[in-house]
């Protein structure tokens, strides 16, 4: 909530990954605000007002997940909208002759994107969402202390650099500092 707003303004990639984690926290707690309060919110050193605000934020997200039918899987529209915004910016950057470094970074990760799409049979998703899926999955594997191949680690490293570059351009665009 407060942290998410700050993260959204500073690092859109980190924000989206955080929001996906929040969706998973909600699912892991069966969309039950009392469970979320006991297993998650209670861990934070918050004032009563902050705790109530955070609880309400989770209640609102739970209601959105139910109304958008993403209880079992999928992402909230507010999170899908970020992918749409980033995809639009991505397309504009690729078209722009002023940003050859961005195009080079994209073409460097394109083989990894193609591989991800082929392995997961997820060709109906935007390419950038495949990149986010790879980062999120990689993080989950690391948290579970599962073995990660060198090839996967290298691919995720390149995707991370690419999305970091896109995040920088997004921030510049939001601050009206980007020339396309």
Secondary structure, 3 states (H helix, E strand, C coil): CHHHHHHHHHCHHHHHHHHHHHHHHHHHCCCCHHHHHHHCHHHCCCCHHHHHHHHHHHHHHHHHHHHCCCCCCCCCHHHHHHHHHHHHHHHHHHHCCCCHHHHHHHHHHHHHHHHHHHHHCCCCCCHHHHHHHHHHHHHHHHHCCCCCCHHHHHHHHHHHHHHHHHHHHHHHHHCCCCCC
